Amino acid sequence: MAIVGAGAIADSHLAAYQAHCDDVDLVAVADVDEARALAFCATTDHAKPYPDLESLLVEQEPDLVSICTPPGLHVEQTKKVLDSGAWVWCEKPPCRSLAEYDDMISAEGDGGPYASFVYQQRSGSAAAHFRDLLARGELGRPLVAHCQTTWYRDAAYYSVPWRGRWATEGGGPAMGHGIHQMDLLLHLLAGETEWAEVQAMTARLVHDVETEDVSAALVRFESGALATVVNSVLSPDEVSRIRIDCERATVELTHLYGYVAENWRYTPAPRVAEIPTTPAEDVGSSHAAAFKPVLAAHRAGKRPPCSGRDGRRVLEFVASLYKAASTGQSVSRGEIRPGDPFYRDMAGAGVKAG
Ligand SMILES: NC(=O)c1ccc[n+]([C@@H]2O[C@H](COP(=O)([O-])OP(=O)(O)OC[C@H]3O[C@@H](n4cnc5c(N)ncnc54)[C@H](O)[C@@H]3O)[C@@H](O)[C@H]2O)c1
């Protein structure tokens, strides 16, 4: 294994490797900030620091590389790693646009190497349990959902130069923060239905940034179910929440950055017999849990979860949310294709300039 980008989130990748230490060995860390690479390597068994990804790939020939750099670098670095023959486990957001995503994964080979993306909120066993209950009909049809990522970030957070700008972060809280909860909502319902149409508004109310700091969206699913989605970085009482009213029960997940089974509450409808609400095993959502199937897929030479079309689902939803907010029109799934200004740029720069 190797890591590129020894900043804040790299620790979670190291913890994920350590949780699977019988199968993985971190051999190298690249960061343009030499002191950071050195300090990070000092916390590992024997990883060697590198000043850039290129020299690391040539000297170490890793099997899999974690990309933990700012979003504007993901496309170029993912392609370099795939071209070297190694697999990629890249931080969210995968990149800054659907065009970049399609370009990036065109560097995958048949049978690998593959690039998968870190949507760790899917990884808890309680999420798999919900999907299982839904597939078995225990919950009935999903009817209306609420998906909320209402967080708080201060001016110091936005003093990091790559944050809060379209060119380097790719968007505001809809892209950088709410992506986890929105990915989880879409993943929870994916066996049953896909989103079909979104309407949205964005605003910049507090922060001195280029992007929005709050967004609100209305979503219709193919099944007819409806959802509301709110993402913010100005909410003093922070919460991550998904609530889904199904025919036979309301299911509500309330947490902040990760959950265990007890964060999920099932309320059966009147006259519905008890629903088996607890997963057989309680594995919390985390980078370590998200890494497990990636590792298994690597060993089996199979496409990992959160890659290809599965990794693209939430990115298309975010692009559509931004297009809907910018144009004031409802946007359908599949509508943003090459040639659409929002395919190349989440801000749809062409539309704004015009
Ligand atoms: N999954 C999650 O819950 C989660 C949480 C926080 C951040 N993230 C994501 O992780 C990524 C990194 O975020 P962060 O908060 O760790 O950022 P950070 O700014 O703390 O760290 C980024 C690191 O990349 C290094 N870097 C910059 N350019 C480089 C280059 N060309 N080559 C090698 N290294 C380079 C920087 O020197 C820095 O050490 C972002 O995409 C962010 O959205 C994910």
The ligand as an SDF file (V2000), in Angstrom:
LIG
                    3D

 44 48  0  0  0  0  0  0  0  0999 V2000
  -14.0690   10.5440    3.9220 N   0  0  0  0  0  0  0  0  0  0  0  0
  -14.1210   11.5510    4.7900 C   0  0  0  0  0  0  0  0  0  0  0  0
  -14.8760   11.5130    5.7700 O   0  0  0  0  0  0  0  0  0  0  0  0
  -13.2480   12.7570    4.5810 C   0  0  0  0  0  0  0  0  0  0  0  0
  -13.0350   13.6520    5.6340 C   0  0  0  0  0  0  0  0  0  0  0  0
  -12.1610   14.7330    5.4110 C   0  0  0  0  0  0  0  0  0  0  0  0
  -11.5900   14.9250    4.1550 C   0  0  0  0  0  0  0  0  0  0  0  0
  -11.8740   14.0480    3.1470 N   0  0  0  0  0  0  0  0  0  0  0  0
  -11.3040   14.2390    1.8020 C   0  0  0  0  0  0  0  0  0  0  0  0
   -9.9230   13.8930    1.8190 O   0  0  0  0  0  0  0  0  0  0  0  0
   -9.2050   14.6980    0.8890 C   0  0  0  0  0  0  0  0  0  0  0  0
   -8.0720   15.4160    1.6260 C   0  0  0  0  0  0  0  0  0  0  0  0
   -8.6270   16.2000    2.6450 O   0  0  0  0  0  0  0  0  0  0  0  0
   -7.7640   16.6250    3.9490 P   0  0  0  0  0  0  0  0  0  0  0  0
   -8.7140   17.3040    4.8550 O   0  0  0  0  0  0  0  0  0  0  0  0
   -6.9570   15.4720    4.4230 O   0  0  0  0  0  0  0  0  0  0  0  0
   -6.8040   17.7130    3.2710 O   0  0  0  0  0  0  0  0  0  0  0  0
   -5.4450   18.3200    3.8360 P   0  0  0  0  0  0  0  0  0  0  0  0
   -5.3060   19.6530    3.2090 O   0  0  0  0  0  0  0  0  0  0  0  0
   -5.3990   18.1820    5.3350 O   0  0  0  0  0  0  0  0  0  0  0  0
   -4.3290   17.3050    3.2570 O   0  0  0  0  0  0  0  0  0  0  0  0
   -4.0100   17.2280    1.8850 C   0  0  0  0  0  0  0  0  0  0  0  0
   -2.5390   16.8200    1.7790 C   0  0  0  0  0  0  0  0  0  0  0  0
   -2.2130   16.6630    0.3870 O   0  0  0  0  0  0  0  0  0  0  0  0
   -0.9110   17.2040    0.1950 C   0  0  0  0  0  0  0  0  0  0  0  0
   -0.7160   17.5160   -1.2180 N   0  0  0  0  0  0  0  0  0  0  0  0
   -1.1700   18.5940   -1.9110 C   0  0  0  0  0  0  0  0  0  0  0  0
   -0.7770   18.5140   -3.2070 N   0  0  0  0  0  0  0  0  0  0  0  0
   -0.1040   17.3420   -3.3350 C   0  0  0  0  0  0  0  0  0  0  0  0
    0.5250   16.6900   -4.4340 C   0  0  0  0  0  0  0  0  0  0  0  0
    0.5120   17.2050   -5.6760 N   0  0  0  0  0  0  0  0  0  0  0  0
    1.1390   15.5080   -4.1980 N   0  0  0  0  0  0  0  0  0  0  0  0
    1.1820   14.9600   -2.9570 C   0  0  0  0  0  0  0  0  0  0  0  0
    0.6120   15.5450   -1.8740 N   0  0  0  0  0  0  0  0  0  0  0  0
   -0.0360   16.7120   -2.0640 C   0  0  0  0  0  0  0  0  0  0  0  0
   -0.8700   18.4160    1.1000 C   0  0  0  0  0  0  0  0  0  0  0  0
    0.4600   18.8680    1.3460 O   0  0  0  0  0  0  0  0  0  0  0  0
   -1.5710   17.8860    2.3410 C   0  0  0  0  0  0  0  0  0  0  0  0
   -0.6640   17.2800    3.2410 O   0  0  0  0  0  0  0  0  0  0  0  0
  -10.2390   15.6480    0.2670 C   0  0  0  0  0  0  0  0  0  0  0  0
  -10.7050   15.1170   -0.9460 O   0  0  0  0  0  0  0  0  0  0  0  0
  -11.3600   15.6710    1.3060 C   0  0  0  0  0  0  0  0  0  0  0  0
  -12.6170   15.9750    0.7590 O   0  0  0  0  0  0  0  0  0  0  0  0
  -12.6610   12.9630    3.3510 C   0  0  0  0  0  0  0  0  0  0  0  0
  1  2  1  0
  2  3  2  0
  2  4  1  0
  4  5  1  0
  4 44  2  0
  5  6  2  0
  6  7  1  0
  7  8  2  0
  8  9  1  0
  8 44  1  0
  9 10  1  0
  9 42  1  0
 10 11  1  0
 11 12  1  0
 11 40  1  0
 12 13  1  0
 13 14  1  0
 14 15  2  0
 14 16  1  0
 14 17  1  0
 17 18  1  0
 18 19  2  0
 18 20  1  0
 18 21  1  0
 21 22  1  0
 22 23  1  0
 23 24  1  0
 23 38  1  0
 24 25  1  0
 25 26  1  0
 25 36  1  0
 26 27  1  0
 26 35  1  0
 27 28  2  0
 28 29  1  0
 29 30  1  0
 29 35  2  0
 30 31  1  0
 30 32  2  0
 32 33  1  0
 33 34  2  0
 34 35  1  0
 36 37  1  0
 36 38  1  0
 38 39  1  0
 40 41  1  0
 40 42  1  0
 42 43  1  0
M  CHG  2   8   1  16  -1
M  END
$$$$
